[in-house]
Amino acid sequence: MSNFTDIIQGDKTVLIDFSAEWCQPCKMLAPILKEVKEKIGDKATIIKIDIDKNQKLTSAYHIQSVPTLIIFKKGEIKWRESGVRAAQEIIDLLNQYI
């Protein structure tokens, strides 16, 4: 968890994808996030967190449905929403905090 904390508290904007292997919408989101990463490059970090393997984080951030996307900047939650989003919508959101 300390590594996670170090990552989200850094200067770089971080998008966390809380997901699960059994979740169909999560599977739909995977190629969308790949496209976002290709377009954003190194300007932001994108991390996938499996809720079943990381229950402490899931509990700490009150994740109740998947996928849940959270954007962090310097340790602060800037945006949070559950569900699948279009790549351009995610890119536009990230660009607000880069």
C-alpha positions in Angstrom: 0.0 0.0 0.0 2.9 2.4 0.6 4.0 2.0 -3.0 0.4 2.9 -4.1 0.5 6.0 -1.8 3.9 7.0 -3.2 2.5 6.8 -6.8 -0.7 8.8 -6.2 1.1 11.5 -4.2 3.7 12.2 -6.9 3.6 15.2 -9.2 2.2 13.1 -12.2 -1.5 12.7 -12.7 -2.6 9.1 -12.0 -5.7 7.3 -13.3 -6.6 4.3 -11.2 -8.9 1.7 -12.8 -10.5 -0.4 -10.0 -11.7 -3.6 -11.8 -12.3 -7.3 -11.5 -11.5 -10.2 -13.8 -15.2 -11.4 -13.7 -16.5 -8.0 -14.7 -17.7 -7.6 -18.3 -17.7 -3.8 -18.4 -14.1 -3.9 -17.0 -13.1 -6.1 -20.0 -14.8 -3.5 -22.3 -12.8 -0.7 -20.6 -9.4 -2.4 -21.1 -8.9 -1.5 -24.8 -10.3 2.0 -24.1 -7.6 2.6 -21.5 -5.0 1.2 -23.8 -6.0 3.8 -26.4 -5.9 6.5 -23.7 -2.4 5.5 -22.7 -1.3 5.6 -26.3 -2.6 9.2 -26.7 -1.6 10.5 -23.3 1.8 8.9 -23.2 4.0 9.7 -20.2 2.0 12.7 -19.2 -0.1 10.6 -16.9 0.1 7.2 -15.2 -2.7 4.6 -15.6 -2.9 1.7 -13.1 -5.3 -1.2 -13.0 -6.2 -2.5 -9.5 -7.9 -5.8 -9.1 -10.5 -5.4 -6.3 -10.4 -9.1 -5.4 -6.6 -9.1 -4.9 -6.4 -5.6 -3.2 -9.2 -5.6 -0.7 -7.6 -3.1 1.6 -7.4 -0.5 -1.2 -10.9 -1.4 -2.3 -12.2 -0.8 1.2 -10.1 2.3 1.7 -11.5 4.0 -1.4 -15.1 2.7 -0.8 -15.2 0.9 -4.2 -18.8 -0.5 -4.4 -19.0 -1.2 -8.2 -16.6 -1.9 -11.0 -15.1 -0.5 -13.0 -14.5 2.6 -10.9 -12.1 5.2 -12.3 -10.4 7.7 -10.0 -8.0 10.5 -11.0 -5.4 11.5 -8.4 -3.2 14.6 -8.5 -0.6 15.0 -5.6 -2.6 12.5 -3.5 -5.9 14.3 -3.9 -8.9 12.8 -5.7 -9.8 15.1 -8.6 -12.5 13.0 -10.3 -14.2 9.7 -9.6 -16.9 7.8 -11.4 -18.1 4.2 -12.0 -18.8 2.7 -15.4 -17.3 2.6 -18.8 -16.3 5.9 -20.4 -15.2 6.8 -24.0 -11.5 7.2 -24.6 -11.8 10.8 -25.6 -13.8 11.6 -22.4 -11.1 10.1 -20.3 -8.4 11.9 -22.2 -10.2 15.2 -21.8 -10.6 14.6 -18.0 -6.9 13.7 -17.6 -5.9 16.8 -19.6 -7.6 19.0 -17.0 -5.1 17.8 -14.4 -1.9 17.3 -16.3 
